[in-house]
Amino acid sequence: MLSTSIRASTPATSAFPEEAAVQMIDVHKWYGEFHVLRDINLSV
């Protein structure tokens, strides 16, 4: 039986890019009368 191995290389990228892909500022979320998130900030 023949076996073939392929190895792909990926370019190096920074672990901490300068710009966020997703950014949410001052998020509030309610479920009915229950305030579950208050002033949440998130950067991804």
Secondary structure, 3 states (H helix, E strand, C coil): CCCCCCCCCCCCCCCCCCCCCCEEEEEEEEECCEEEEEEEEEEC
